[in-house]
Amino acid sequence: MDQEAKSNLSIKLVDGTFTANEAREILLALINKKINFHELKSFQSWEKNHQADLSPFKARISQLEKERKLLQRFIELHEENQTDFEVKGELHISIEKNKK
């Protein structure tokens, strides 16, 4: 069965060894993009309805900001040792029935 017909898909998003600066650049770009996505969705929701519950957006943004700080500290802690970073990131995507 080809990938289009399957109900699940896995994509290797990141798979390699990187310097501290490269790892920081790649991973912060991913996290920052997700933060921007949720900020935009929150704003769009608020624009449609000023009474909308934005707490799920704010919670996810807060969680991503904490993860970003954790990542930065981790890299800073290890980069002084001239250490390379092995980074593997795979997306697992599956079909979910609409809840309408």
Backbone as ProteinMPNN parsed JSONL, in Angstrom:
{"seq_chain_A": "MDQEAKSNLSIKLVDGTFTANEAREILLALINKKINFHELKSFQSWEKNHQADLSPFKARISQLEKERKLLQRFIELHEENQTDFEVKGELHISIEKNKK", "coords_chain_A": {"N_chain_A": [[0.859, -1.178, 0.0], [0.61, 2.219, -0.868], [1.952, 5.37, 0.463], [-0.032, 7.392, 0.346], [-2.46, 6.07, 0.64], [-2.435, 5.033, 3.172], [-3.399, 5.277, 6.65], [-1.764, 6.307, 8.507], [1.252, 8.143, 8.96], [4.73, 8.609, 8.962], [7.312, 10.928, 9.332], [10.638, 11.766, 8.944], [11.854, 14.427, 10.426], [14.072, 15.749, 11.521], [17.327, 14.552, 11.56], [20.311, 13.966, 12.477], [23.764, 14.902, 13.198], [24.9, 17.701, 14.908], [26.588, 20.86, 15.376], [26.738, 22.895, 18.359], [25.733, 25.46, 17.756], [24.397, 24.963, 15.328], [22.47, 23.053, 16.133], [21.059, 24.582, 18.001], [20.047, 26.598, 16.304], [18.4, 25.14, 14.492], [16.553, 23.798, 16.225], [15.472, 25.854, 17.828], [14.27, 27.343, 15.827], [12.199, 25.617, 15.051], [10.669, 25.465, 17.451], [10.078, 28.193, 17.864], [8.568, 28.697, 15.582], [6.301, 27.139, 16.099], [5.355, 28.474, 18.392], [4.743, 30.97, 17.255], [2.725, 30.135, 15.508], [0.66, 29.345, 17.302], [0.22, 31.767, 18.594], [-0.756, 33.303, 16.473], [-3.1, 31.841, 15.828], [-4.473, 32.21, 18.213], [-4.865, 34.982, 18.165], [-6.452, 35.187, 15.854], [-8.707, 33.799, 16.706], [-9.548, 35.453, 18.798], [-10.093, 37.753, 17.307], [-12.356, 36.948, 15.881], [-14.137, 36.49, 17.928], [-14.363, 38.309, 20.677], [-14.802, 37.351, 23.175], [-13.818, 34.861, 23.271], [-12.402, 31.827, 24.532], [-9.195, 31.892, 25.294], [-7.412, 30.465, 26.704], [-6.454, 27.772, 26.137], [-4.665, 28.253, 24.025], [-2.87, 30.044, 25.238], [-1.851, 28.405, 27.248], [-0.512, 26.418, 25.786], [1.397, 27.978, 24.442], [2.85, 28.932, 26.636], [3.869, 26.497, 27.599], [5.525, 25.771, 25.431], [7.34, 27.897, 25.519], [8.618, 27.368, 27.942], [9.828, 24.935, 27.285], [11.548, 25.873, 25.335], [13.322, 27.469, 26.838], [14.438, 25.45, 28.441], [15.731, 23.9, 26.494], [17.627, 25.788, 25.56], [19.202, 26.155, 27.867], [20.188, 23.545, 28.157], [21.767, 23.223, 25.828], [23.615, 25.308, 26.228], [24.874, 24.384, 28.549], [26.307, 22.195, 27.631], [27.753, 23.02, 25.387], [30.223, 24.214, 25.83], [32.04, 22.191, 26.015], [32.793, 21.593, 23.5], [31.069, 19.853, 22.269], [29.226, 17.817, 20.015], [25.838, 17.545, 18.912], [23.448, 15.07, 18.743], [20.571, 14.903, 16.98], [17.325, 13.847, 16.687], [14.247, 13.765, 15.219], [11.022, 12.843, 14.723], [7.979, 12.965, 13.022], [4.777, 11.781, 13.728], [1.918, 11.044, 12.148], [-1.551, 10.718, 12.039], [-4.79, 9.763, 10.864], [-7.668, 11.365, 11.997], [-10.988, 11.151, 12.892], [-13.44, 13.585, 12.0], [-15.0, 15.631, 14.44], [-17.528, 16.611, 14.173]], "CA_chain_A": [[0.0, 0.0, 0.0], [1.45, 3.412, -0.908], [1.793, 6.299, 1.589], [-1.272, 8.16, 0.244], [-3.6, 5.255, 1.046], [-2.315, 4.682, 4.586], [-4.032, 6.206, 7.59], [-0.699, 6.8, 9.37], [2.435, 8.565, 8.228], [5.86, 9.063, 9.764], [8.25, 11.744, 8.564], [11.856, 12.151, 9.661], [11.988, 15.87, 10.293], [15.463, 16.059, 11.828], [18.076, 13.325, 11.82], [21.714, 14.224, 12.194], [24.655, 15.395, 14.241], [25.053, 19.132, 14.68], [27.302, 21.656, 16.373], [25.82, 23.577, 19.281], [25.057, 26.547, 17.046], [23.458, 24.391, 14.363], [21.362, 22.457, 16.883], [20.286, 25.707, 18.546], [19.339, 27.253, 15.199], [17.343, 24.256, 13.98], [15.526, 23.495, 17.227], [14.77, 27.093, 18.195], [13.405, 27.708, 14.701], [10.993, 24.783, 15.141], [9.872, 25.884, 18.611], [9.575, 29.544, 17.614], [7.511, 28.603, 14.569], [5.109, 26.645, 16.793], [4.856, 29.565, 19.235], [4.108, 31.94, 16.354], [1.49, 29.519, 15.019], [-0.367, 29.419, 18.342], [-0.091, 33.186, 18.798], [-1.608, 33.707, 15.352], [-4.415, 31.208, 16.004], [-5.106, 32.887, 19.343], [-5.304, 36.295, 17.693], [-7.567, 34.978, 14.931], [-9.859, 33.41, 17.526], [-9.974, 36.658, 19.499], [-10.685, 38.654, 16.317], [-13.695, 36.459, 15.557], [-14.984, 36.564, 19.111], [-13.571, 38.912, 21.759], [-15.089, 36.609, 24.402], [-13.312, 33.489, 23.081], [-11.511, 31.28, 25.547], [-7.85, 31.81, 24.733], [-6.539, 29.756, 27.65], [-5.696, 26.66, 25.544], [-3.551, 28.825, 23.265], [-1.898, 30.583, 26.191], [-1.206, 27.276, 27.937], [0.428, 25.78, 24.863], [2.497, 28.926, 24.244], [3.639, 28.897, 27.864], [4.584, 25.221, 27.615], [6.59, 25.846, 24.435], [8.35, 28.831, 26.012], [9.392, 26.632, 28.949], [10.655, 23.977, 26.553], [12.598, 26.65, 24.665], [14.318, 27.805, 27.862], [15.096, 24.202, 28.806], [16.622, 23.58, 25.384], [18.736, 26.74, 25.551], [20.083, 25.824, 28.994], [20.833, 22.266, 27.854], [22.826, 23.46, 24.851], [24.64, 26.122, 26.876], [25.58, 23.55, 29.503], [27.171, 21.229, 26.965], [28.489, 23.531, 24.24], [31.592, 24.58, 26.187], [32.868, 20.99, 25.86], [32.945, 21.348, 22.059], [30.276, 18.658, 22.025], [28.211, 17.826, 18.968], [24.52, 17.124, 19.386], [22.687, 14.207, 17.864], [19.172, 15.327, 17.053], [16.401, 13.024, 15.91], [12.863, 14.176, 15.41], [10.136, 12.201, 13.76], [6.565, 13.29, 13.16], [3.842, 10.674, 13.533], [0.654, 11.66, 11.752], [-2.605, 9.73, 11.801], [-6.097, 10.299, 10.514], [-8.621, 11.452, 13.093], [-12.337, 11.46, 12.394], [-13.98, 14.887, 12.389], [-15.907, 15.527, 15.587], [-18.695, 17.454, 13.878]], "C_chain_A": [[0.903, 1.238, 0.0], [1.086, 4.375, 0.221], [0.459, 7.052, 1.537], [-2.471, 7.384, 0.759], [-3.566, 4.893, 2.526], [-3.03, 5.703, 5.458], [-3.026, 6.757, 8.593], [0.51, 7.146, 8.517], [3.497, 9.002, 9.222], [6.842, 9.789, 8.858], [9.442, 12.047, 9.445], [12.074, 13.637, 9.415], [13.435, 16.305, 10.513], [16.161, 14.74, 12.143], [19.537, 13.581, 11.47], [22.477, 14.654, 13.421], [25.015, 16.83, 13.91], [25.942, 19.757, 15.75], [26.264, 22.301, 17.284], [25.047, 24.676, 18.554], [24.041, 26.029, 16.034], [22.24, 23.798, 15.066], [20.457, 23.549, 17.437], [19.435, 26.343, 17.445], [18.16, 26.42, 14.707], [16.203, 24.113, 14.987], [14.77, 24.742, 17.679], [13.855, 27.554, 17.066], [12.101, 26.912, 14.746], [10.081, 25.247, 16.278], [9.269, 27.264, 18.376], [8.454, 29.549, 16.581], [6.201, 28.117, 15.198], [4.51, 27.729, 17.701], [4.13, 30.588, 18.373], [2.783, 31.416, 15.812], [0.371, 29.671, 16.045], [-0.732, 30.862, 18.667], [-1.016, 33.698, 17.704], [-3.007, 33.119, 15.489], [-5.19, 31.855, 17.153], [-5.658, 34.24, 18.907], [-6.496, 36.163, 16.751], [-8.843, 34.612, 15.691], [-10.422, 34.626, 18.244], [-10.638, 37.642, 18.542], [-12.112, 38.248, 15.978], [-14.658, 36.644, 16.717], [-14.143, 37.057, 20.283], [-13.806, 38.22, 23.108], [-14.54, 35.175, 24.34], [-12.378, 33.095, 24.214], [-10.137, 31.06, 24.92], [-6.902, 31.007, 25.614], [-5.825, 28.548, 27.039], [-4.486, 27.151, 24.736], [-2.452, 29.308, 24.207], [-1.15, 29.476, 26.92], [-0.175, 26.617, 27.043], [1.635, 26.684, 24.603], [3.421, 28.917, 25.451], [4.474, 27.624, 27.943], [5.755, 25.249, 26.623], [7.7, 26.802, 24.869], [9.219, 28.182, 27.084], [10.326, 25.63, 28.284], [11.813, 24.691, 25.855], [13.709, 27.019, 25.639], [15.114, 26.573, 28.283], [16.115, 23.806, 27.739], [17.846, 24.492, 25.39], [19.719, 26.448, 26.68], [20.853, 24.538, 28.731], [22.002, 22.474, 26.894], [23.961, 24.27, 25.478], [25.492, 25.298, 27.832], [26.624, 22.663, 28.831], [28.04, 21.816, 25.85], [29.934, 23.901, 24.568], [32.546, 23.405, 26.069], [33.131, 20.658, 24.4], [32.204, 20.079, 21.639], [29.358, 18.856, 20.826], [26.926, 17.248, 19.552], [23.865, 16.251, 18.329], [21.213, 14.552, 18.065], [18.346, 14.444, 16.128], [14.985, 13.489, 16.228], [11.995, 13.598, 14.316], [8.701, 12.615, 14.064], [5.743, 12.043, 12.882], [2.463, 11.291, 13.304], [-0.358, 10.559, 11.492], [-3.92, 10.456, 11.518], [-6.995, 10.272, 11.744], [-9.964, 11.862, 12.511], [-12.765, 12.84, 12.872], [-15.002, 14.701, 13.502], [-17.147, 16.382, 15.396], [-19.985, 16.709, 14.022]], "O_chain_A": [[1.856, 1.307, 0.777], [0.044, 4.224, 0.86], [-0.126, 7.325, 2.585], [-3.415, 7.987, 1.27], [-4.588, 4.483, 3.077], [-3.239, 6.847, 5.054], [-3.38, 7.581, 9.436], [0.76, 6.523, 7.486], [3.201, 9.683, 10.203], [7.16, 9.327, 7.762], [9.285, 12.529, 10.567], [12.438, 14.045, 8.312], [13.957, 17.136, 9.771], [15.644, 13.917, 12.899], [19.948, 13.434, 10.319], [21.934, 14.758, 14.521], [25.387, 17.145, 12.78], [26.038, 19.259, 16.872], [25.065, 22.255, 17.01], [23.834, 24.8, 18.726], [22.954, 26.589, 15.897], [21.106, 24.018, 14.639], [19.233, 23.451, 17.352], [18.246, 26.594, 17.638], [17.057, 26.936, 14.528], [15.033, 24.286, 14.642], [13.558, 24.69, 17.889], [12.781, 28.098, 17.322], [11.026, 27.461, 14.508], [8.874, 25.403, 16.092], [8.09, 27.486, 18.655], [7.502, 30.32, 16.696], [5.125, 28.619, 14.872], [3.29, 27.877, 17.765], [3.03, 31.025, 18.714], [1.824, 32.176, 15.675], [-0.739, 30.077, 15.701], [-1.887, 31.146, 18.985], [-1.955, 34.444, 17.981], [-3.996, 33.823, 15.287], [-6.406, 32.027, 17.075], [-6.787, 34.596, 19.244], [-7.445, 36.941, 16.84], [-9.931, 35.072, 15.344], [-11.638, 34.812, 18.294], [-11.62, 38.292, 18.898], [-12.98, 39.103, 15.806], [-15.841, 36.92, 16.521], [-13.313, 36.32, 20.816], [-13.084, 38.478, 24.071], [-14.772, 34.376, 25.247], [-11.664, 33.926, 24.775], [-9.949, 30.149, 24.114], [-5.718, 30.884, 25.302], [-4.67, 28.306, 27.39], [-3.42, 26.537, 24.764], [-1.271, 29.025, 24.007], [0.048, 29.597, 27.179], [0.922, 26.292, 27.497], [2.768, 26.206, 24.55], [4.643, 28.896, 25.301], [5.649, 27.668, 28.309], [6.854, 24.798, 26.949], [8.876, 26.54, 24.614], [10.426, 28.42, 27.13], [11.483, 25.495, 28.681], [12.926, 24.168, 25.796], [14.891, 26.9, 25.317], [16.33, 26.649, 28.461], [17.238, 23.419, 28.063], [18.974, 24.021, 25.24], [20.932, 26.489, 26.475], [22.04, 24.449, 29.046], [23.097, 21.96, 27.123], [25.134, 23.952, 25.282], [26.704, 25.497, 27.911], [27.692, 22.411, 29.39], [28.983, 21.158, 25.41], [30.785, 23.902, 23.679], [33.76, 23.609, 26.026], [33.63, 19.578, 24.085], [32.658, 19.335, 20.769], [28.783, 19.929, 20.643], [26.947, 16.548, 20.565], [23.743, 16.644, 17.169], [20.689, 14.495, 19.177], [18.639, 14.316, 14.939], [14.598, 13.584, 17.393], [12.216, 13.841, 13.129], [8.271, 12.613, 15.217], [5.991, 11.333, 11.907], [1.922, 11.973, 14.174], [-0.06, 9.581, 10.806], [-4.11, 11.613, 11.895], [-7.066, 9.264, 12.447], [-10.052, 12.809, 11.731], [-12.49, 13.224, 14.009], [-15.769, 13.739, 13.506], [-17.749, 16.827, 16.373], [-21.054, 17.28, 13.808]]}, "name": "protein", "num_of_chains": 1, "seq": "MDQEAKSNLSIKLVDGTFTANEAREILLALINKKINFHELKSFQSWEKNHQADLSPFKARISQLEKERKLLQRFIELHEENQTDFEVKGELHISIEKNKK"}
